Amino acid sequence: MKNIESRMVLGAVLLAAGSAGAQPHETLDARLAPGAAGGLTSDQVATRARESSFDAAAKTEALKAADARLEQAQVAYYPKLTLTARYTRLSPVTQPVLALGTTGGAAGGSTTPFSFPAPLDLTVLQAGLDIPLTDYILRISNTYAAASRNKRAATLDAEAAKLKAALDGRQFYYAWLRAKAQLTVEERALDQAKGHLEDARHSFDVGTASKADVLTTESQLASAELVLERAKNVVIVAEERIRLAMNDSSGQPYAIGENLSADIPLLPASDNLVALRAEALDKRLEIRALDETAWSLRSEAKAARASYFPRIDAFGDLIYANPSQRIFPQSPVFTGTWDVGVQLVWTPNDALNGKGLGAESDARAAQTEMQKAELKNSVRLEVMQAYQAVREAEISLQTTKRGLDAAEEAYRVRRELFRSGRSTSVELTDSQVQLIRASIDAINARANLRAAGASLNHATGRDVPPAMLADSK
């Protein structure tokens, strides 16, 4: 028995005997076959759509912001170093005069007045180091963990957006192929309507048909012209969707570059819906991203509640001043001094503020968990719909094969009858159009199977790069 690909080739023979100017051996497969090198394929559309997605670009910018927050959290681990250079001009003040010693004996002696110098120019060079001992445990570690998880969530979101854009690109491509196939059918239907009108006018001229028959056929021709125009518009819109998905501003027309006649291997475990759903819940990046987000928010809550407890900081200062405030009497020279210590600080207001911030982060984490539960239900439904679409497309592939067999045989019989003068050209034309429609159905079945397979592949998370799955564990 001939396979379905040969049925497509044989079944789409255009008007061979009843229409003027028709090509006897032109096939619908030939009209939709891959063109010259450089024709467009679904893989190319998916790749360019992934790279050109505005949503993915926005998610990538969000990832950059998350990376910056992680860097800020990492810097918090470093002891806080403060460098200060200060010059101060002091206002002059009257210094007390001290009397030191006597001369000339007790009776006629005198005192010597003395006062300390009062420098009016003060220059200080200082380096201070603060080490937040308790924050390392209670605050900084949780803040860093939250930022790290937030970056991971942003990474998963960006990749999920790219995968969705790639899927949309594939779906746009197969919709375009179906639209072009339908356009071919409508072009042939218009040829049929023209042939019917010509026959009706000829019959009217010889008196075997009425004027009403001619008018009815003209109405059918007008209807076919309208349907053809609509089919052309559908192709234009379908092509524009591809162009926008790829961000292609060249305006060049696209040629078909994918062979729909190639067999499609069945997806592994595609007959087990329960296993497919379990696989999707484990692999889908959107679910993993929400897990990371919830984890990040819980860590933020812990960091906020660190303000409940007093802070213990170690500090040290190195001071190089002219004059030094620690030397008496002061002299206008640079002198170096240092100090080290430990301080305990507790601010009740910070504790109250931390309580509110912690509660807010916990609430947002709970909200994220609810979003994840809702997303899981959506993923389950998405998997089931894609699963059913694959099953339906596989059945359609078989039924269209039988329809193509029947249409091919009907056309063969009608052609033999026409050659022997026992059938009219109108009847032959009708059988040819039915054969073309059967070929279209077969082509659509293959396009639908590819589109459904791409949807199931995405729904189950099989399009996720293995490295991404490993990194997000």
N, C-alpha and C positions, 0 to 999 in steps of 0.2 A: 504493500500500500504506500502511496506517496505520502511524504511527510507534509506538515502544515506550511513549510516554507515554499515548497513547490506549488501547493494549492494557491498561495498568495500570488505567485508569479503567473500561473495559468488562469487564475480566477479573475484577474483584474484586466482582462483584455478589453480594450475600448471598442467603440462602435466600429465593428469590422465590416459590416455590410450595409447598414441602414442609413449612415450619415455621411454626407459628402465631406471630403477632406480629412476623415479620421485616419489614424495610423493603425493598421490592422494588428500590429504586434506590440504596440505600446502598452505597458503595464502600470498599474498603480504602484507596485513595488518599485518600478523604475523611477516614478515621480518622487517617491519618498525614500529612495535608497541613498546611502552616504554619497556625498559629492566628492569633488576633488580634495586633495590634501588641504587641510586647513578648515574643513567643515567643523561645525560646532557640536560638541558632545556634552552629555550631562555632567561628566566629571569636570570639564572645563568651566561650565557655568557654576557648578558647586564651588570650585576652587576660587574663582574670581568673586563670587558672591560672598564667600567667607572673608576674603581680603578687603572687600569694599563695603561691608556692612557698617552703617552708621551706628547701629545699636552696639555692635561689637567694639567699634572705635570708642564710643562713650564708656563702655565697660572697661576698656583698656586704660582710659584716663582715670577712672575710679581706682583701678589697680595701682597706678602711679601714686595717687593720693594715699592709698593704704600703705604702700611701700615707704612713703615719706613719714607716715605716722609710726611705722615700725622702727625707722631710723631714729626718730625722736625718743621712742621708748628705750632704745638701746643706749642712747647717750645718757639717759638718766642713771645708768649704772656707774658712770664715771664720777669720782669725787668732784664736788663743785669747787672750781678754782676761780678766785676773783683777784684780778690785778687792778691796782688803783694807783694813780699818779695825781697828786694834788698840790697846788700852790695856793697859799693864803697870805694876804697882806693884812697885817694886824694894825689896828689903830694905836697911836701912841698913848701911853698911860703914865701917870706920875708914880714912880717907884718910891717906896719908903726908904729913908736914909738911916742907916745904922751907924752908931758911934762905936768905934773899936779902940780900946786902949786909952792911956793918958800919957802926957809928957810933962816934966818939970815938977814932979812931986805931987803930994796930995793937996797941998794948999794952993799952989799956983799952976797946977798942971792943966792940960787941955786935951780934948778928945779929937780923934781923926774920923771924919765922916766917911761912910762907905755905902755903896748901893750896888745891887746885882744888875748886870746888863739885861736889857729886855729886847731881844731881836724882834724886829717887826716883819720879817720875811720868814714864812714857814713853808718848807717843802717836804712832802712825804711820798715815798715810794713803798707800796705795801702789797704783799702777796698773801691771800687768805685761802685756806683749804678747809672745806666742810665735807664731812663724811656722814651721810644719813644712815646710821647703823640699823635702826629698826625698819626704815623704809625699804631696805633691801629685802627684808622678809615679808613685810605686810603689804607694801604698796607697789614698789617698782617691779617685783617679780610678776605680780598679777597684771600690772599695766602692760608689761612686755608680752606676756602670754596672750592677753586680749588683742594687742596689735598684731601679733603673729597669726592668730586665728583669723583676724579680720582680713589680713592680706591673703591668706589662703582662700577665704570665701570669695574675695574679689577676683582671684585668679580663676577659680572655678566658674564664677559668673561670666567672666570674659570668654572663657573657652566654650561655655554652654551657648552663649550668644553667637559665636562663630559657627558652631555645629548647627544651630537652628537656621542661620543664614544659608549654610550649605544645603540643608534639606529644602528650604524654600526655593533655592535656585534649581534644584533637580525637579521639583514639582512644576515650576514655571516652564522648564524645558519640555517635560512630557505633555503638559497642557498645550504647548506650542505645536508639538508634533500631532496631537489629536486634532487641533484646529486646522492644520494644513491638510490632514487627511480628509476632514469634513469638507474643506473648501474644494478639494478634488472631486468629491462626490457631487457637490452642488454644481460644479462646472459641467459634469457629465449629465446631471439632471436637466440643466438648461439646454444642452445639446439635444436631449430627448424631447423636451418641450418644443424646440424648434422643428424637429423632425415630425412631430405630431401635427404641428400647425401646417407644415408644408403638405402633409398627406390630407389633412382636412380641407385645405383650399383646393387641392387637386380633385378630391371627391366632390366638392361643391361645384367645381367647373363642369364635371361630367354628369352632375345631377344625382349622385348617390348620397349626398349629405346636404343638410340644411344650413341656412345662414346661422342658426342658433348653435350648430355644432362648431362652426368656425369661430364664433364669438366666445364660446366656452373654452376652446383651445387657446385663443388669444389671452383669455383671462388666466389660464394655467401658465402660459409663458410669462405674463407679467408677474405672477406670483413667484415663479422660479427665479426671475431676475432680482426680485426683492430679497429672496432667501439667499441668493448668491452674494448680494451686496452685504448682507448681514454677516455671512461667513467670512468675507474679506475683512470686515471690521474686527471680527473676533481674532483673526490671525494678526492683524495690526496691533491690537491690544496685547495679545499674548507675547508678541515679539518685543513690545515696549516694556512689558514686565521683566523680561530677560535683560533688556538693555539697562533698565534702572537697577536691577539686582546686581549687575556687574559694574555699574557706574560707567557705562560705555557711552561716550559722547561722540563716537566716530560717525554714527549715522549709516554705516555700511550695512547692507542686508546680510542676513545670516544664511548659511547653507547647512544642510543636515550633514552631520558627521558621525552619527551613531547608527549601527546596524541593529534594527529591532528584531531581525530574524534570528539573532544569536540566542542560544538557549541560556536560561537563567538557572544556576544551581539553587536548589531549595536551601533556605536558611536552616542551620542546625537547630534541633529542638523546636521547629516552628509549629509542630503539631501538639505542643504541650503548653496550654495557656497558663497554667499555674507556674510552670518553670519560667516562662517568659516574664510574667509579672514579678517573680522573685528576682530575676536577673535585672530587671529595670530598676527595682527599688534599691538594689545594691550598687548599680553603676551610674545611674543618672546624676549628672553633675549638679543639677539644680537642687536636688535633695541634699547632697553632700555640702553644698554651699550654705544652705540653711542650718545644717548641723554645726558648721564652723561659726556661723554668725551667732547662734544661740550660746555656744561655748564662749565666744568672745564677750558677749554681754554678761554672762555669769562672772567672768573674770573681772570685768569692769566693776561689777557690784562689790566683789571682794576688795578691790583696790579702794573703792569709795569708803567702805566701812573701816579701813585702816585708820581713819581719823578718829575713831572711837578711843584710841589708845595714845598715850603720850609718846612723843618722838624723842629719841635719844640720838644726839649727834656728837661726833667728835670733830674738833676744829683745831686749827693752828694758823698762826700768823707770823710772817716775816716782815719786819718794818725797818726801813732805811730812811731816817728823817734828819732834817736840818732846820732847827735844832731838835734833838730828841726830847720828847715830853717826859721821859723816864730819868733823865739825868739832871741833877741839880748841883750847882747852878747851870742854867742853860748857856750854851755857847754856840755860835753860828758855824758849826761843823757837822758833817754827815756822820751819823752813828747808827749802827745796826743793832736791833733787838729782836726777840722772838717771844712767842707765847703758845702754849698748847692747853687744851682742856676738853671737858665733856660737859654737855648741857642737856637738860631734860626740859622739853617744852610741851605744854598741853593747852590747846585752845578750845574751850567748850563750844564756841560758835562753829568751829570746823567740824566738831563731832555731830552737831545737829544737822549741818549741811550735808555731811557724809551719809547720814541716815536717809535723807531724801533722795540723794543721788543713787544710793544703793537700791532703794525701793524702785526707782524709775528704771534702772538697768534690769532688775529682776522682772519687772512688768514687760519690758520690751523683749526679754528672753522668752517669757511665756507666750507672748504674741507671736514670736518667731516659731515656736513649737507648734502653735495652732496653724500657722501658715504651712509648716512642713506636713502636718497631718492632712490638710486640704490638698496640698500638692501631691501627696501620695495617692489620694483618691483620683485626682486628675490623671496621674500617670497610669494607674490601673485601667481607667477608662480608655486612655489613649492607646495602651497596649492592646486592649480588647478590640478596639475599632480597627487598628492596623492589622491585627490578626485576622479579623473577619474580612477585611479588604483583600488580604492575600489569598484567603480561602476562596473568596468570590472570584478573584481574578484568575485563579487556577482553574476553577470550574468553567469560567467564561472562555478560557483558552480551549477547553475541550469542546464546549458547545459550539463555539464559532468554527471549530474545525469541522464538525458535522454539518453545520450550515453551509460552509464553503464547499464541502463534498457535494451536497444536494444542489447548490447553485451551479456548480461546475457541470454536473450531469444534466441539469435542466437546460443550460445554455448549449451543451453539445447536441442534445436532442432537437432543440429549437433550430439550431443552425442547419442540421441535416434536413429538417422539414422545410426550411426556407430554400435551401438549395434545390429541393425537389419540387418547389412551387406549392407546397401545402401549408405554408405559414407566411404571414405578412411581415413587412419590415418593422411595423409597429410592435408586433409580438416579439420579434427578435431583439428590438431595442429594449423592450421591457426586461427580457431575460438577461441582457447584458448589464443593465443598470442594477438588477438584483444581484448579479455576480460581483459588480463593483462594490455594492453595499456590504456584501458578505466579506469581501476582502478588507474593507474598512473596519468592520467589526473585529476581524482577526488581528489587524494591526493595532486597533485600540486595546484589544485584550492584552497584547504583549506590552504596550505602553503602560496600561493600568497595572499590570503585574510588576513592572519595574518601579513604578511610583509607589505602589503598596509595599513592595519590598524595602524601598528606601525609608518609608515611614516606619515600618516595623523595626528596621535596623536602628533608627534614631530613637524610637520609643523605648527599646530595650537597652539603650546605652551602648550598643555594639560599635557605634561610630566614635566612641571616646578613645583617644590614644592610650595605649597601655601605660605609658609613662605617667600620664595624668592620673590614672587610677592608683598607681603605686604611690605617687606623691601625696595623694589626698587620704591615704589610709591613716 
